[in-house]
Amino acid sequence: MHSRLLTKIFLSLTVCLLTLTTWLFTPQPAQAVNNPQLLPSEVTPVLDLANYLPDLQEQNLIEEFDKFEQETGWKLRILTQYDQSPGRAVIKFWNLDEQSILLVADGRGGNLLAFSVGDDVYPLLPRTFWIELQTRFGNMYYVRENGENNSIVTAMDTVETCLKDGGCLVVPGLPQEQWILTLITSVVGGVIFGLAALPRKEGQVFAWQWVLIISPLWGILFFAFGMGPVVTRTSEWLPLFRNVIGFILGALVAYFSPLLNQQSASET
């Protein structure tokens, strides 16, 4: 009788202790930051709280954004922050709407740049555009080589150019590292093409059937990953020419190497 009573009391205390512990250590919902006291009295399209921008560059951006908004109606805004942030207070401060584009530069994360974009912008500049823009100009290597200020200015110049041109599906320009990747995929696509074309029957010179069967693989590597990023990002013919040559050389090497090896083996 006493043991049952003690057991019940122990279980009740355990449940109460677990409930109290869960309540104490459960994280509270994160509240959105809202510090309007960090905002200046006069409205300006650029708030450089982290001091990333030199004074002359900041003034040029302010004049450029004001002129761009008067001509096109698009609101371009920049907020740089580090230790403190005005948070959601900038929405009312700038009257951000569906035609607003806000760049937030914060050096505390892995990527310097973040974007907040109005819904009217997405038909012209889709979500994939913003992801590529962030990764290209906001990554630590680009920022280290070019500085925070140039990373911010280059990203916003790209946005302006695309809006003036009526929109962009991808970020214009072909960085060298991206072109090298397209060249590699072109060569690999050529190698697969050449291996597929190897004769498999007596008297056969070129295995067209296998080339067609494996065409989805080498076609994706060459056309989608080798040619597509080039033609959509630049009008220069040289990267395109090099990728085509890379595909051809990869195909020739893959096609003739086994044949030459067979010839050498038969002669010995």
C-alpha positions in Angstrom: 0.0 0.0 0.0 2.7 2.4 1.0 4.9 1.4 -1.9 2.1 2.0 -4.4 1.5 5.5 -2.9 5.2 6.3 -3.0 5.3 5.1 -6.7 2.4 7.4 -7.6 4.0 10.4 -5.9 7.3 9.7 -7.6 5.7 9.5 -11.0 3.7 12.7 -10.4 6.8 14.5 -9.3 8.7 13.2 -12.4 6.0 14.4 -14.8 5.9 17.8 -13.1 9.6 18.1 -13.3 9.7 17.2 -17.0 6.9 19.6 -17.8 8.7 22.5 -15.9 12.0 21.7 -17.6 10.5 21.6 -21.0 8.7 25.0 -20.4 11.9 26.6 -19.1 14.2 25.4 -21.8 12.0 25.6 -24.8 13.2 28.4 -27.0 10.7 31.3 -27.3 9.5 32.3 -30.7 12.0 34.6 -32.4 10.7 38.2 -32.5 11.4 40.3 -35.6 14.0 43.0 -35.0 12.5 46.5 -35.1 14.9 49.3 -34.2 13.6 52.6 -35.8 16.0 54.6 -33.6 18.9 53.5 -35.9 17.3 55.2 -38.9 18.2 58.7 -39.9 15.7 61.6 -39.8 15.9 62.1 -43.6 14.9 59.4 -46.0 17.8 58.2 -48.2 17.9 55.1 -50.5 21.3 54.0 -49.0 21.8 53.3 -45.3 25.4 52.4 -44.7 25.4 51.4 -41.0 28.4 49.1 -41.5 30.5 51.7 -43.3 31.2 49.5 -46.3 30.8 52.3 -48.8 33.2 55.3 -49.2 31.4 58.6 -49.0 31.8 59.4 -52.7 30.5 56.0 -53.8 27.6 56.2 -51.4 26.6 59.7 -52.8 26.8 58.4 -56.4 24.5 55.5 -55.5 22.0 57.8 -53.8 21.8 60.1 -56.9 21.7 57.1 -59.2 18.9 55.4 -57.3 16.8 58.5 -57.1 17.1 59.1 -60.9 16.4 55.5 -61.7 13.2 55.5 -59.5 12.0 58.7 -61.3 12.6 57.2 -64.7 11.3 53.6 -64.2 9.4 53.5 -60.9 11.6 50.8 -59.4 12.8 51.4 -55.9 16.4 50.3 -55.3 17.5 50.4 -51.7 20.7 49.3 -49.9 21.1 48.6 -46.2 24.5 47.6 -44.7 24.6 46.4 -41.2 26.9 44.5 -38.8 26.3 44.7 -35.0 22.9 46.2 -35.1 20.0 46.3 -37.5 16.9 48.5 -37.9 15.1 45.3 -39.0 11.5 45.7 -40.1 11.6 49.4 -39.4 13.0 49.9 -42.9 9.7 48.8 -44.5 7.9 51.8 -43.2 11.0 54.1 -43.5 11.3 53.3 -47.2 7.7 52.5 -47.9 8.7 49.2 -49.5 6.1 47.9 -51.9 5.8 45.4 -54.8 8.2 47.4 -56.9 11.0 47.6 -54.4 14.3 45.8 -54.3 16.3 45.8 -51.1 19.9 44.7 -50.8 21.0 43.9 -47.3 24.8 43.6 -46.9 25.7 41.8 -43.6 29.3 40.6 -43.1 28.4 38.3 -40.2 27.2 35.4 -42.4 28.9 33.2 -45.1 27.5 35.4 -47.9 27.6 39.2 -47.8 24.5 39.8 -49.8 20.8 39.1 -49.2 17.8 40.4 -51.2 14.2 41.3 -50.4 12.2 41.7 -53.6 8.7 42.8 -54.3 6.3 40.5 -56.2 6.2 42.7 -59.3 9.9 42.1 -59.8 9.8 38.3 -60.2 8.3 38.3 -63.7 11.3 40.2 -64.9 14.0 38.7 -62.6 13.0 35.2 -61.4 14.1 33.7 -58.1 16.9 31.8 -59.8 18.4 35.1 -60.9 18.6 36.3 -57.3 20.2 33.1 -56.1 22.9 33.3 -58.8 23.4 37.1 -58.1 23.9 36.4 -54.4 26.3 33.5 -54.9 28.4 35.3 -57.6 29.0 38.6 -56.0 28.4 37.9 -52.3 30.6 34.9 -51.8 33.6 35.3 -49.5 36.2 34.9 -52.3 34.7 37.6 -54.5 34.3 39.9 -51.5 37.9 39.2 -50.4 39.3 40.1 -53.8 37.0 43.0 -54.7 35.9 44.4 -51.3 32.4 44.8 -49.8 31.7 48.1 -51.5 32.4 46.7 -55.0 30.4 43.6 -54.3 27.4 45.7 -53.4 27.8 48.2 -56.3 28.4 45.4 -58.9 25.3 43.5 -57.8 23.1 46.6 -57.9 24.5 47.7 -61.3 23.5 44.2 -62.6 20.0 44.7 -61.3 19.7 48.1 -62.9 21.0 46.8 -66.3 18.6 43.9 -66.3 15.6 46.1 -65.4 16.5 48.5 -68.1 16.7 45.6 -70.6 13.3 44.3 -69.7 14.5 41.5 -67.5 17.1 38.7 -67.2 16.6 35.0 -66.7 20.2 34.6 -65.6 22.9 37.0 -64.4 24.8 38.4 -67.4 28.5 37.8 -67.8 30.5 34.6 -67.7 33.1 34.3 -64.9 36.2 32.3 -65.7 35.4 29.6 -63.2 32.0 29.1 -64.6 33.3 28.9 -68.2 35.9 26.3 -67.1 33.1 24.2 -65.7 31.2 24.5 -69.0 34.4 23.5 -70.9 34.8 20.4 -68.7 31.2 19.3 -69.2 31.7 19.8 -73.0 34.8 17.6 -73.0 33.1 14.9 -70.9 30.1 15.0 -73.3 32.5 14.5 -76.2 34.2 11.6 -74.5 30.9 9.9 -74.0 29.9 10.6 -77.6 33.2 9.0 -78.8 32.9 5.9 -76.6 29.3 5.4 -77.8 30.4 5.7 -81.4 33.0 2.9 -81.1 32.3 0.0 -83.6 30.9 -3.1 -82.0 30.3 -5.3 -85.1 32.6 -6.6 -87.7 33.0 -4.1 -90.6 31.2 -1.4 -88.6 32.9 2.0 -88.6 30.6 4.2 -86.6 27.9 2.9 -84.1 25.2 5.5 -84.8 22.6 3.4 -82.9 24.6 3.7 -79.6 25.2 7.4 -80.2 21.5 7.9 -80.5 20.7 5.7 -77.5 23.2 7.6 -75.2 22.3 11.0 -76.7 20.4 12.2 -73.6 23.6 11.9 -71.6 26.1 13.5 -73.9 23.5 15.9 -75.2 22.7 17.2 -71.7 26.4 17.6 -70.8 27.2 19.4 -74.1 24.2 21.4 -74.9 22.6 22.1 -71.5 25.7 22.4 -69.3 28.3 23.2 -71.9 26.6 25.5 -74.3 23.6 26.8 -72.5 25.3 28.8 -69.7 27.5 30.4 -72.3 24.9 31.6 -74.9 22.6 32.9 -72.1 25.3 34.9 -70.4 27.5 36.4 -73.1 27.5 37.2 -76.8 31.2 36.5 -77.2 32.0 33.7 -79.6 35.3 32.6 -78.2 34.1 30.7 -75.1 31.5 29.0 -77.4 34.2 28.1 -79.9 36.4 26.6 -77.3 33.6 24.5 -75.9 32.9 23.1 -79.3 36.5 22.3 -79.9 36.7 20.7 -76.5 33.7 18.5 -77.4 35.2 17.5 -80.7 38.7 16.7 -79.2 37.1 14.7 -76.4 35.1 12.7 -78.9 38.1 12.0 -81.2 40.3 10.9 -78.3 37.7 8.6 -76.9 36.9 7.2 -80.4 40.5 6.6 -81.7 42.3 5.6 -78.6 40.8 2.1 -78.3 41.1 1.6 -82.0 44.8 2.5 -81.9 45.4 0.2 -78.9 43.7 -2.7 -80.8 45.9 -2.1 -83.8 49.1 -2.0 -81.7 48.0 -5.2 -79.9 47.4 -7.1 -83.2 50.7 -6.0 -84.6 52.6 -7.4 -81.6 
